[in-house]
Amino acid sequence: MSRVLVLFAHPCPESFNAAVHRVVVDTLTAKGWEVDDCDLNAEGFQPVLTEAERRGYHDAPDNIGPVKPYVDRLMAADALVMVFPVWNFGYPAILKGFLDRVFLPGVSFKLVDGKVKPNLTHIRKLAACTTYGGNRLRALLVGDPPRKTVTRAVWHVCRPDKMRYLALYDLNRATDAQRATHLARVKAEMERF
């Protein structure tokens, strides 16, 4: 059985992102995936990289001590799905903190002669399901950092066979029909995942 780690990063259970998260988890479960549903807010994940963690950042494998349960979950996954809103053209702090604290040297990458080499190559499928308050043009004007981070940086350390970036732009003005269309798109992509 294939295992997927779903990282969910929205604090409000009534949010549209929570609806996207439910579609992701329910669809993957129905398709036979073993779903490790990691709701970062509900689990109380602490996103701040401490001084001690930063000082020991490159000291693999000791660097994983403070976040070992999360590292174990990431290393056990065959796929990774990130569900998050885009706030201020970036990740929510809790998701950024997860990447800072868990995607460590020796975990997500290895440094070989000063170069980053991917270390999450067991992750064969990668997806991001996200929403933006602003429209696509506004995101493009600032470089769309979340899209680039997922499709370049996270992609680089995994090198997956399949990559999907499912974004609903202009959520602040989206109609019920547009929201429903986005949920249907997410469901269809997760069915094919």
Backbone torsions as a table, in degrees:
resi	resn	phi	psi	omega
1	MET	NA	137.1	178.3
2	SER	-84.4	145.2	-176.7
3	ARG	-115.6	133.2	178.9
4	VAL	-120.8	133.2	172.5
5	LEU	-95.3	119.3	176.8
6	VAL	-104.2	115.3	177.4
7	LEU	-97.3	116.4	-179.4
8	PHE	-112.3	130.1	-173.0
9	ALA	-133.3	63.0	172.3
10	HIS	-140.5	132.1	-174.9
11	PRO	-78.2	-15.5	-171.9
12	CYS	-105.1	117.8	-177.3
13	PRO	-67.9	-17.3	179.1
14	GLU	-93.0	2.5	-176.3
15	SER	-72.3	161.1	174.7
16	PHE	-64.6	-34.8	176.0
17	ASN	-60.6	-35.7	176.5
18	ALA	-64.8	-35.7	176.2
19	ALA	-65.6	-41.3	176.5
20	VAL	-61.6	-45.1	178.9
21	HIS	-57.3	-45.5	179.7
22	ARG	-61.4	-41.5	178.6
23	VAL	-62.5	-43.9	179.5
24	VAL	-59.6	-53.6	-176.2
25	VAL	-64.5	-47.0	-178.2
26	ASP	-63.6	-42.3	-177.9
27	THR	-68.3	-45.8	179.4
28	LEU	-63.8	-40.0	177.4
29	THR	-61.9	-45.2	179.8
30	ALA	-63.5	-28.7	179.5
31	LYS	-84.7	1.9	174.0
32	GLY	96.6	5.6	176.7
33	TRP	-72.4	146.0	166.5
34	GLU	-84.8	111.4	-172.5
35	VAL	-99.5	120.8	170.2
36	ASP	-97.3	98.4	-174.4
37	ASP	-89.0	103.4	-175.7
38	CYS	-103.5	93.2	175.8
39	ASP	-86.4	99.2	-171.8
40	LEU	-58.3	-39.8	179.1
41	ASN	-69.2	-47.6	-179.0
42	ALA	-62.7	-32.9	179.5
43	GLU	-81.2	-7.0	179.6
44	GLY	70.2	31.3	179.4
45	PHE	-58.5	132.8	179.1
46	GLN	-94.0	112.0	-171.7
47	PRO	-83.4	-9.6	-172.6
48	VAL	-83.7	121.5	173.9
49	LEU	-72.0	117.3	-176.3
50	THR	-77.3	168.2	176.9
51	GLU	-60.0	-44.2	-179.7
52	ALA	-63.6	-41.1	179.0
53	GLU	-64.5	-39.9	179.2
54	ARG	-66.1	-41.6	179.9
55	ARG	-63.9	-33.6	180.0
56	GLY	-99.3	12.1	-174.1
57	TYR	-51.3	-42.9	-176.0
58	HIS	-91.6	2.0	-175.9
59	ASP	-90.2	68.8	178.5
60	ALA	-75.5	140.4	5.2
61	PRO	-93.6	0.7	-177.7
62	ASP	-64.0	-22.9	-177.0
63	ASN	-64.5	-19.3	-177.0
64	ILE	-83.1	-11.2	-175.5
65	GLY	-46.0	-52.9	-176.5
66	PRO	-66.0	-20.2	-176.8
67	VAL	-126.9	22.5	-174.2
68	LYS	-53.0	-42.8	179.2
69	PRO	-58.7	-36.7	178.9
70	TYR	-74.2	-37.4	175.8
71	VAL	-62.2	-43.7	179.2
72	ASP	-59.6	-41.4	-179.9
73	ARG	-66.2	-41.6	178.5
74	LEU	-64.8	-42.7	-177.9
75	MET	-71.0	-22.1	179.5
76	ALA	-84.5	-8.6	-174.2
77	ALA	-86.9	145.8	172.2
78	ASP	-98.4	-15.8	-178.5
79	ALA	-147.5	157.9	-179.7
80	LEU	-135.4	127.5	175.1
81	VAL	-124.1	123.8	178.8
82	MET	-105.4	127.7	178.5
83	VAL	-121.8	116.5	-173.1
84	PHE	-159.7	155.0	170.3
85	PRO	-87.9	157.4	171.6
86	VAL	-97.5	121.1	179.5
87	TRP	-120.5	127.9	-179.4
88	ASN	53.0	38.8	178.3
89	PHE	58.4	34.8	176.0
90	GLY	-151.1	-179.5	175.6
91	TYR	-71.2	154.8	165.2
92	PRO	-59.7	148.9	-175.7
93	ALA	-54.7	-36.6	-177.2
94	ILE	-66.0	-35.7	177.6
95	LEU	-75.4	-41.6	176.0
96	LYS	-59.2	-41.7	178.1
97	GLY	-64.5	-35.8	175.9
98	PHE	-61.5	-46.3	179.4
99	LEU	-63.9	-40.5	179.3
100	ASP	-64.1	-42.2	-171.7
101	ARG	-91.1	-27.1	-173.9
102	VAL	-105.8	-33.5	178.7
103	PHE	-82.3	70.4	-172.2
104	LEU	-94.9	163.5	168.3
105	PRO	-58.2	133.7	-177.2
106	GLY	89.1	-12.3	177.2
107	VAL	-109.3	-72.5	-177.5
108	SER	-87.9	-22.3	-180.0
109	PHE	-151.3	162.0	172.4
110	LYS	-121.6	142.3	174.4
111	LEU	-94.2	118.1	179.1
112	VAL	-122.3	113.9	-176.6
113	ASP	52.8	39.8	177.8
114	GLY	79.0	3.0	-179.3
115	LYS	-110.1	143.9	179.7
116	VAL	-78.7	122.4	176.3
117	LYS	-113.9	133.3	-177.4
118	PRO	-61.5	141.9	-179.4
119	ASN	-130.3	3.3	177.6
120	LEU	-110.3	37.5	-174.6
121	THR	-71.6	-6.1	172.1
122	HIS	-75.1	-15.9	175.8
123	ILE	-80.1	102.1	-174.5
124	ARG	-90.5	-15.9	179.8
125	LYS	-136.0	137.8	-177.3
126	LEU	-136.7	133.0	176.5
127	ALA	-143.4	149.3	171.4
128	ALA	-126.4	130.1	176.9
129	CYS	-118.6	112.6	-169.7
130	THR	-140.7	166.2	176.5
131	THR	-133.3	147.3	177.0
132	TYR	-120.9	136.6	174.4
133	GLY	-68.6	-36.2	-178.7
134	GLY	-91.1	170.8	-178.7
135	ASN	-81.3	172.2	-176.1
136	ARG	-62.1	-38.4	179.7
137	LEU	-61.7	-44.7	178.5
138	ARG	-60.7	-41.6	178.6
139	ALA	-64.1	-41.9	178.7
140	LEU	-63.4	-37.9	-178.2
141	LEU	-63.8	-27.0	176.9
142	VAL	-101.8	7.7	175.7
143	GLY	91.2	-1.5	179.8
144	ASP	47.2	61.3	-177.0
145	PRO	-54.4	-41.3	-179.2
146	PRO	-62.2	-42.4	179.0
147	ARG	-60.8	-45.6	-178.9
148	LYS	-66.1	-38.2	-179.5
149	THR	-64.7	-43.7	179.2
150	VAL	-68.6	-49.8	-171.6
151	THR	-80.4	-8.9	177.3
152	ARG	-117.9	-61.7	-174.0
153	ALA	-72.0	-53.2	179.4
154	VAL	-66.2	-42.5	176.8
155	TRP	-56.0	-42.6	-175.8
156	HIS	-60.7	-40.3	-176.7
157	VAL	-79.8	-13.2	177.8
158	CYS	-102.8	-42.4	-173.7
159	ARG	54.8	52.6	-175.3
160	PRO	-71.0	159.3	174.0
161	ASP	-73.3	-29.2	-176.9
162	LYS	-132.7	134.7	-179.5
163	MET	-136.6	131.8	176.2
164	ARG	-134.4	136.7	173.6
165	TYR	-123.7	105.9	-173.8
166	LEU	-108.0	101.0	-175.4
167	ALA	-115.7	138.5	168.4
168	LEU	-108.3	109.4	177.5
169	TYR	-86.6	157.6	174.6
170	ASP	62.7	37.8	-179.8
171	LEU	-56.8	-33.5	-177.5
172	ASN	-59.7	-24.8	180.0
173	ARG	-117.2	9.6	-177.4
174	ALA	-68.5	140.6	175.7
175	THR	-83.4	167.8	175.7
176	ASP	-58.5	-38.5	179.9
177	ALA	-64.6	-40.3	179.1
178	GLN	-66.8	-38.0	177.7
179	ARG	-65.8	-43.5	179.3
180	ALA	-63.3	-39.5	178.2
181	THR	-62.9	-40.9	179.3
182	HIS	-65.1	-43.7	178.8
183	LEU	-61.9	-38.4	177.9
184	ALA	-66.0	-38.3	177.8
185	ARG	-64.0	-45.5	178.4
186	VAL	-60.4	-45.5	179.3
187	LYS	-59.6	-45.8	-179.4
188	ALA	-62.7	-41.8	178.9
189	GLU	-66.4	-39.5	179.3
190	MET	-69.9	-31.4	175.6
191	GLU	-66.1	-30.8	179.6
192	ARG	-93.0	-3.3	-169.8
193	PHE	-64.1	NA	NA
